[in-house]
Amino acid sequence: MSVRAAIIGLGDISSLHLAAIDALDDVELVAVCDIDPDRAAAASERLGVPAYASHQALFAGAQPDVVHITTPHSEHAAAAIDALDAGIHVIVEKPVARDPRQAAAVEAAAARSSAKIAVCFQNRYNTPVRAAKQLLDSGALGAITGAAATVIWHRTAAYYEAAPWRGTWAGGGGGLLMNQAIHTLDLLRWLVGPVVSVTGTASTRVLPIEVEDTAELTLTHDGGIRSGFYATNTHATNAPITVDIVAENGQLSLRENLVVSYADGRTETVADDSVATGERAYWGVSHERLITDFYARLGEVDPFWITPADGARVVDIIHEVYERSYPEQTAQLKRNGELQ
């Protein structure tokens, strides 16, 4: 029997989820949902499935086993919580929620539900990243002593005009950190260890948006290990993401590939076995790997391994920086109920 899947939100990122569903023999797309009636109707005709205007109507009408939440950030938490409370499995795009309180509510819903939930931190499935994790966990490099990472990318005013929620506190919950750099912050947590404190600044330097386009952070991880982080959307192109980790017996350098430099002079390289190309190459190729893995684990008792708690901890880090960098704006948004 096929697993019944549905998509909530038909923006750009939904195309990756639709392609992953289509590639799975035992998964059937049964419905789509979007508040834009023209977009919903077009998808319904193209995909041959009914379209709904709300996730509640979709749950009642299509009765899916799994929903993929690919809406604007402000809508992630409500749809995820309602699905989990209905016993429907969830794959939710990052961030898990727009702010820490909403993220905690998704955690609580997952804890009381029999359904599974995955947060799309798909870069954990990149071949060089997984090789780095295995090497660090093996102890071959000894204890980690420090790390640094960068996300130096390019966005234009047209990018935000095409989907106006992206450049706002209310719709996006933030800017560069919440929308682009969140994946690399997750990798630092996953590879280096839990973050116990954060300092840093975020600012709106170039782009005509109300949220940040540039940020710098210093993270302190368990054991006092520090990692430095710099990100911007003001570069002329999308440069390769970098993650560098220094350990007692060598160093790891992640770009497109992983290069390991041992203290004894040896080097090793792990190449990415499937590199994306084209206009949206920065999305990578690992969405399909994560989605395939999620469906393969539906019969397991344990929760999916990338949890709402993982998503919530990164949102916590980002909001520490926001409250320091935009104190007046975040306070006003809290008073208005637009951030929590």
C-alpha positions as CSV (number, residue, x, y, z in Angstrom):
1,M,0.0,0.0,0.0
2,S,1.3,3.4,-0.9
3,V,1.9,6.1,1.6
4,R,-0.3,9.1,1.0
5,A,1.6,12.4,0.8
6,A,0.5,16.0,0.5
7,I,2.3,19.4,0.0
8,I,1.3,22.4,2.0
9,G,2.7,25.6,0.4
10,L,3.6,25.7,-3.3
11,G,6.4,28.2,-3.4
12,D,9.9,27.6,-4.9
13,I,11.1,25.0,-2.4
14,S,8.1,22.8,-3.0
15,S,9.5,21.7,-6.3
16,L,12.3,19.7,-4.5
17,H,9.7,18.0,-2.3
18,L,7.5,17.2,-5.3
19,A,10.4,15.7,-7.2
20,A,11.5,13.6,-4.2
21,I,7.9,12.2,-3.8
22,D,7.7,11.5,-7.5
23,A,11.0,9.4,-7.3
24,L,9.6,7.1,-4.5
25,D,7.7,4.1,-5.9
26,D,5.7,3.5,-2.7
27,V,4.6,7.2,-2.1
28,E,1.6,8.7,-3.8
29,L,0.9,12.5,-3.9
30,V,-2.8,12.9,-3.1
31,A,-3.2,16.6,-2.6
32,V,-1.7,20.1,-2.5
33,C,-2.5,23.2,-0.6
34,D,-1.9,27.0,-1.0
35,I,-3.7,30.1,0.0
36,D,-3.1,31.6,-3.5
37,P,-6.1,30.1,-5.5
38,D,-4.4,30.6,-8.9
39,R,-1.2,28.8,-7.8
40,A,-3.2,26.0,-6.1
41,A,-5.4,25.6,-9.2
42,A,-2.3,25.5,-11.5
43,A,-0.6,22.8,-9.4
44,S,-3.8,20.8,-9.1
45,E,-4.1,20.7,-12.9
46,R,-0.4,20.0,-13.5
47,L,-0.2,17.2,-10.9
48,G,-3.6,15.7,-11.2
49,V,-4.6,16.0,-7.5
50,P,-7.1,18.1,-5.6
51,A,-6.1,21.5,-4.2
52,Y,-7.1,23.0,-0.9
53,A,-7.0,26.5,0.5
54,S,-6.1,25.5,4.1
55,H,-4.2,22.7,5.7
56,Q,-7.2,21.9,7.9
57,A,-9.4,21.3,4.8
58,L,-6.6,19.2,3.3
59,F,-6.4,17.0,6.4
60,A,-10.1,16.4,6.4
61,G,-10.5,16.0,2.6
62,A,-7.4,14.1,1.5
63,Q,-6.5,12.2,4.7
64,P,-2.8,12.1,4.0
65,D,-0.3,10.0,5.9
66,V,2.5,12.5,5.5
67,V,2.5,16.3,4.9
68,H,5.4,18.3,3.6
69,I,5.3,21.9,4.9
70,T,6.9,24.3,2.5
71,T,5.0,27.5,3.4
72,P,6.5,30.9,4.4
73,H,8.2,30.6,7.8
74,S,5.4,32.2,9.8
75,E,3.1,29.3,8.9
76,H,5.4,26.4,9.7
77,A,4.5,25.9,13.4
78,A,0.7,26.0,13.1
79,A,0.6,23.5,10.3
80,A,3.1,21.2,11.9
81,I,1.3,21.2,15.3
82,D,-2.1,20.6,13.7
83,A,-0.7,17.7,11.7
84,L,1.1,16.1,14.6
85,D,-2.0,16.4,16.8
86,A,-4.0,14.7,14.0
87,G,-1.5,11.8,13.9
88,I,-0.1,12.9,10.5
89,H,3.7,12.6,9.9
90,V,5.5,15.9,9.0
91,I,8.4,17.0,6.9
92,V,8.9,20.7,7.6
93,E,11.2,23.1,5.9
94,K,13.6,25.2,8.0
95,P,13.2,27.0,10.2
96,V,11.0,24.7,12.4
97,A,9.2,27.9,13.5
98,R,9.5,31.6,13.2
99,D,10.5,32.2,16.8
100,P,11.6,30.3,20.0
101,R,8.1,30.1,21.6
102,Q,6.6,28.6,18.4
103,A,9.5,26.3,18.1
104,A,8.9,25.0,21.7
105,A,5.3,24.4,20.8
106,V,6.3,22.2,17.9
107,E,8.6,20.3,20.2
108,A,5.8,19.8,22.6
109,A,3.4,18.6,19.9
110,A,6.0,16.1,18.7
111,A,6.5,14.8,22.2
112,R,2.7,14.0,22.6
113,S,2.1,12.7,19.1
114,S,2.5,9.2,17.7
115,A,3.5,10.7,14.3
116,K,7.1,11.5,13.2
117,I,8.5,14.8,12.2
118,A,11.6,15.8,10.3
119,V,13.2,19.2,10.0
120,C,14.8,19.9,6.7
121,F,18.5,20.3,7.6
122,Q,19.3,18.4,4.4
123,N,22.9,19.5,4.3
124,R,23.6,16.8,7.0
125,Y,23.1,14.3,4.1
126,N,25.9,15.8,1.9
127,T,28.5,13.2,1.4
128,P,31.5,15.3,2.6
129,V,29.6,16.5,5.6
130,R,28.7,12.9,6.6
131,A,32.3,11.9,6.2
132,A,33.4,14.8,8.4
133,K,30.9,13.7,11.1
134,Q,32.1,10.1,11.0
135,L,35.7,11.1,11.2
136,L,35.1,13.4,14.2
137,D,33.0,10.8,16.0
138,S,35.7,8.2,15.4
139,G,38.2,10.1,17.6
140,A,40.9,9.9,14.9
141,L,41.5,13.6,15.0
142,G,41.4,13.9,18.7
143,A,39.4,16.6,20.5
144,I,38.1,19.6,18.6
145,T,39.8,22.9,19.6
146,G,38.0,25.4,17.4
147,A,36.0,26.1,14.3
148,A,34.9,28.7,11.8
149,A,32.3,28.9,9.1
150,T,31.1,31.4,6.4
151,V,28.1,31.8,4.2
152,I,28.9,34.5,1.6
153,W,26.0,34.7,-0.8
154,H,24.2,36.9,-3.2
155,R,20.6,38.1,-3.1
156,T,18.9,41.0,-4.9
157,A,16.0,43.3,-4.2
158,A,14.1,41.3,-6.8
159,Y,14.5,38.1,-4.8
160,Y,12.6,39.7,-1.9
161,E,10.0,41.4,-4.2
162,A,9.2,38.0,-5.7
163,A,8.1,36.7,-2.2
164,P,7.6,39.7,0.1
165,W,7.4,37.7,3.3
166,R,11.1,36.9,2.9
167,G,12.3,40.4,3.9
168,T,10.1,40.8,7.0
169,W,10.0,40.0,10.6
170,A,6.3,38.9,10.5
171,G,6.6,36.6,7.5
172,G,10.2,35.3,7.7
173,G,11.0,35.7,11.4
174,G,14.3,37.2,10.3
175,G,16.5,37.5,7.3
176,L,19.9,36.0,6.3
177,L,20.3,34.0,9.5
178,M,16.8,32.5,9.5
179,N,16.6,31.9,5.8
180,Q,20.0,31.1,4.3
181,A,22.7,30.7,7.0
182,I,20.5,28.6,9.4
183,H,21.8,25.4,7.6
184,T,25.4,26.2,8.4
185,L,24.6,27.1,12.0
186,D,23.0,23.7,12.3
187,L,26.2,22.1,10.9
188,L,28.3,23.8,13.5
189,R,26.1,22.5,16.2
190,W,26.0,19.0,14.8
191,L,29.8,18.7,14.0
192,V,31.3,20.7,16.9
193,G,28.7,20.2,19.6
194,P,25.8,21.9,21.5
195,V,26.0,25.7,21.8
196,V,25.9,27.0,25.3
197,S,26.3,30.8,24.6
198,V,26.4,33.2,21.7
199,T,27.4,36.7,21.0
200,G,27.2,38.6,17.8
201,T,25.5,41.2,15.7
202,A,23.1,41.3,12.7
203,S,22.5,44.3,10.5
204,T,20.8,45.5,7.4
205,R,23.6,47.0,5.4
206,V,22.7,46.9,1.7
207,L,19.4,45.3,0.8
208,P,16.1,47.1,1.0
209,I,14.6,44.8,3.6
210,E,13.6,45.2,7.3
211,V,15.7,42.2,8.4
212,E,19.4,41.5,8.3
213,D,21.5,40.9,5.3
214,T,24.8,40.5,7.2
215,A,25.8,38.9,10.5
216,E,28.8,37.8,12.6
217,L,28.6,35.5,15.6
218,T,30.9,33.8,18.1
219,L,29.5,30.5,19.4
220,T,30.7,28.8,22.6
221,H,30.1,25.1,22.5
222,D,30.2,22.4,25.2
223,G,33.7,22.2,26.7
224,G,34.5,25.9,26.0
225,I,35.2,25.3,22.3
226,R,34.6,28.4,20.2
227,S,33.5,28.8,16.6
228,G,33.4,32.0,14.6
229,F,30.7,32.6,12.0
230,Y,30.2,35.2,9.3
231,A,27.4,35.5,6.8
232,T,26.2,38.0,4.2
233,N,23.8,38.2,1.3
234,T,25.6,41.2,-0.2
235,H,28.3,39.3,-2.2
236,A,28.3,39.4,-6.1
237,T,27.7,35.7,-6.3
238,N,27.0,32.6,-4.2
239,A,30.4,31.6,-2.9
240,P,30.9,28.1,-1.5
241,I,29.9,27.6,2.1
242,T,32.9,27.0,4.3
243,V,33.3,25.0,7.5
244,D,36.8,24.6,9.0
245,I,37.3,22.6,12.2
246,V,40.6,22.4,14.0
247,A,41.4,19.3,16.2
248,E,44.3,18.0,18.2
249,N,45.5,15.7,15.4
250,G,44.5,17.6,12.2
251,Q,42.0,19.9,10.5
252,L,38.9,19.5,8.4
253,S,38.0,21.9,5.6
254,L,34.6,21.7,4.0
255,R,33.9,23.5,0.8
256,E,32.2,21.5,-2.0
257,N,34.4,18.7,-0.9
258,L,36.0,17.7,2.4
259,V,39.8,18.0,2.8
260,V,41.3,16.4,5.9
261,S,44.9,17.5,6.8
262,Y,46.5,15.4,9.5
263,A,49.2,16.6,11.8
264,D,51.6,14.0,10.4
265,G,51.4,15.5,6.9
266,R,48.8,13.1,5.4
267,T,45.8,14.5,3.5
268,E,42.6,13.0,2.4
269,T,39.8,14.3,0.2
270,V,36.2,13.2,0.1
271,A,34.4,14.5,-3.0
272,D,30.7,15.3,-3.2
273,D,29.2,12.5,-5.3
274,S,26.4,14.5,-6.7
275,V,26.8,18.2,-7.2
276,A,23.9,20.5,-8.2
277,T,24.1,22.8,-11.1
278,G,22.1,25.7,-12.4
279,E,20.5,28.8,-11.0
280,R,19.5,27.2,-7.7
281,A,22.6,25.1,-7.2
282,Y,23.0,26.5,-3.7
283,W,20.0,24.3,-2.7
284,G,22.3,21.2,-3.1
285,V,21.0,17.7,-3.9
286,S,20.3,16.3,-0.4
287,H,16.6,17.1,-0.1
288,E,15.8,13.8,-1.9
289,R,18.2,11.9,0.4
290,L,16.5,13.3,3.6
291,I,13.0,12.7,2.3
292,T,13.8,9.2,1.1
293,D,15.3,8.4,4.5
294,F,12.3,9.8,6.3
295,Y,9.8,7.6,4.4
296,A,12.1,4.6,4.9
297,R,12.0,5.1,8.7
298,L,8.2,5.5,9.1
299,G,7.9,2.0,10.5
300,E,10.5,2.6,13.2
301,V,9.6,3.3,16.8
302,D,12.2,6.0,17.4
303,P,11.7,9.6,16.3
304,F,13.3,10.7,13.1
305,W,16.9,11.7,13.8
306,I,16.7,15.4,12.8
307,T,14.2,16.6,15.4
308,P,12.2,19.7,16.3
309,A,14.7,20.2,19.2
310,D,17.5,20.5,16.6
311,G,15.5,23.1,14.8
312,A,14.5,24.9,18.0
313,R,18.1,25.2,19.2
314,V,19.2,27.0,16.1
315,V,16.2,29.4,16.3
316,D,17.3,30.1,19.9
317,I,20.8,31.0,18.7
318,I,19.5,33.3,16.0
319,H,17.1,35.1,18.4
320,E,19.9,35.7,20.9
321,V,21.5,37.8,18.1
322,Y,18.3,39.4,17.0
323,E,17.4,40.7,20.5
324,R,20.8,42.3,20.8
325,S,20.9,43.7,17.3
326,Y,17.3,44.8,16.9
327,P,16.1,45.5,20.4
328,E,13.5,48.1,19.6
329,Q,12.1,46.2,16.6
330,T,11.9,42.8,18.4
331,A,10.3,44.3,21.5
332,Q,7.6,46.0,19.4
333,L,7.0,42.9,17.4
334,K,6.5,41.0,20.6
335,R,4.0,43.6,21.9
336,N,2.2,43.2,18.6
337,G,2.2,39.5,18.8
338,E,4.1,39.1,15.6
339,L,7.1,37.6,17.4
340,Q,6.9,35.5,20.6
